[in-house]
Amino acid sequence: MNRREGDLIALALQREFDVIVHGCNCFHTMDAGVAKFIARAFPEALAADRATKHGSRAKLGTVSVAQTVRDGHEITTVNAYTQHHWHGTGRLVDYDALSACFELIALRFSTARIGYPMIGAGLAGGDWDEIAPLIDTALIGLDHTLVVLPS
């Protein structure tokens, strides 16, 4: 896993990534964390999320995808359904769903430059030390980068 500091959205707009991935819940709620900023920058991603069945647990481990063109550069946003809901305490991220999402991403975007935040380790309450190996395993051999905000 490559790692760099920066703003995931800004880097995508600067043509650093072809695909950006973020974790979503199954209830069309993109108003916190990275999802909030992705929904604002790429309303197509929010529309793709809203085109899925509201609240369906069956979405866990699946993705919805949106294409956006900015200044002639196509950016694909992947809404990865890694948690069922967004409220409550404790771990909300489903590690099996996260793995399944990244396996789909590996199949679908094997030649792309992929960027993502610490999916599942923020508001979703997961442990990054457990999540990172799941992503690395799914994306082995691909060009993928963890983007963290500067400290």
C-alpha positions in Angstrom: 0.0 0.0 0.0 1.4 3.4 -1.0 0.7 6.2 1.5 0.7 9.9 1.0 -0.5 13.0 2.8 -3.1 15.2 1.1 -6.7 15.8 0.2 -8.1 12.8 -1.6 -10.6 14.9 -3.7 -8.0 17.6 -4.6 -5.5 14.9 -5.7 -8.2 13.3 -7.9 -9.0 16.7 -9.4 -5.2 17.1 -10.0 -5.2 13.9 -12.0 -3.3 11.9 -9.4 -6.1 9.2 -9.3 -8.5 7.7 -11.8 -10.6 6.0 -9.1 -11.4 7.2 -5.6 -13.1 4.9 -3.1 -14.9 5.7 0.1 -16.9 3.7 2.6 -20.7 4.1 2.6 -23.6 3.0 4.7 -26.7 1.4 3.1 -29.1 4.3 3.9 -28.0 7.0 1.4 -26.5 9.1 4.2 -23.5 10.9 2.9 -23.4 13.8 5.3 -20.4 13.1 7.5 -16.7 12.2 7.2 -15.1 11.9 3.7 -18.5 11.0 2.2 -19.8 14.5 2.9 -17.0 16.1 0.9 -17.3 13.5 -1.9 -21.0 14.2 -2.2 -20.4 17.9 -2.5 -17.5 17.6 -5.0 -19.0 14.8 -7.0 -22.8 14.9 -6.9 -22.8 12.0 -9.3 -21.5 9.8 -6.5 -24.5 10.8 -4.3 -26.9 10.1 -7.2 -25.3 6.7 -7.7 -25.8 5.9 -4.1 -29.4 7.1 -4.1 -30.1 4.9 -7.1 -29.6 1.9 -4.9 -32.2 0.4 -2.5 -32.5 2.4 0.6 -31.4 0.5 3.8 -30.9 -2.8 2.1 -28.5 -5.0 4.0 -27.9 -6.9 0.7 -25.8 -3.9 -0.4 -23.1 -4.8 2.1 -20.0 -5.9 0.2 -21.1 -4.3 -3.1 -20.4 -1.0 -4.7 -22.1 1.7 -6.7 -20.0 3.7 -9.2 -20.2 7.2 -10.6 -18.3 8.8 -13.5 -17.4 12.5 -13.3 -15.5 14.5 -15.9 -13.7 17.6 -14.6 -11.4 19.6 -16.9 -11.2 16.7 -19.4 -10.2 14.2 -16.7 -12.6 11.3 -15.9 -12.8 10.4 -12.2 -14.6 7.4 -11.1 -16.0 7.5 -7.6 -16.7 4.1 -5.9 -19.3 4.1 -3.1 -18.2 0.9 -1.2 -21.0 -0.4 1.1 -18.9 -1.3 4.1 -21.4 -0.7 6.8 -25.1 -1.2 7.2 -25.9 2.0 9.2 -24.2 5.1 10.5 -25.4 5.5 14.0 -24.5 4.1 17.4 -21.2 3.3 19.0 -18.6 0.6 18.6 -17.5 -0.9 15.3 -19.9 -0.2 12.5 -17.7 -1.3 9.6 -18.2 -4.8 8.4 -14.7 -6.3 7.7 -16.1 -9.0 5.4 -18.1 -6.4 3.4 -15.0 -4.2 3.2 -13.0 -7.1 1.8 -15.7 -8.0 -0.7 -15.9 -4.4 -1.9 -12.2 -4.2 -2.5 -12.2 -7.5 -4.3 -14.8 -6.1 -6.7 -12.7 -2.9 -7.1 -9.6 -5.0 -8.0 -11.6 -6.9 -10.7 -13.2 -3.8 -12.1 -10.4 -1.3 -12.0 -7.2 -3.4 -12.3 -5.4 -0.8 -14.4 -6.5 2.3 -12.6 -4.7 4.5 -10.1 -6.8 4.1 -7.0 -6.9 6.4 -4.0 -8.8 6.0 -0.7 -8.9 7.3 2.8 -8.7 5.2 6.0 -12.0 3.5 5.1 -13.8 2.1 8.1 -11.3 3.5 10.7 -12.9 6.8 11.4 -16.5 7.3 12.1 -17.2 3.6 11.4 -15.0 2.6 14.4 -12.8 0.0 12.8 -9.2 -0.7 13.5 -6.9 0.4 10.8 -4.4 -2.3 11.7 -7.0 -4.9 10.8 -8.4 -3.0 7.8 -5.1 -2.2 6.0 -4.2 -5.8 5.4 -7.7 -6.6 4.0 -7.2 -3.8 1.4 -3.7 -4.8 0.6 -4.7 -8.4 0.1 -7.6 -7.5 -2.3 -5.5 -4.9 -4.3 -2.3 -6.8 -4.4 -0.3 -5.8 -7.5 -2.4 -2.8 -8.2 -1.6 0.9 -8.1 -3.4 1.9 -4.9 -2.7 4.7 -2.4 -3.9 5.5 1.1 -4.4 9.3 1.4 -4.2 10.8 4.9 -4.8 14.4 5.8 -1.6 16.2 6.8 -1.0 16.3 10.6 
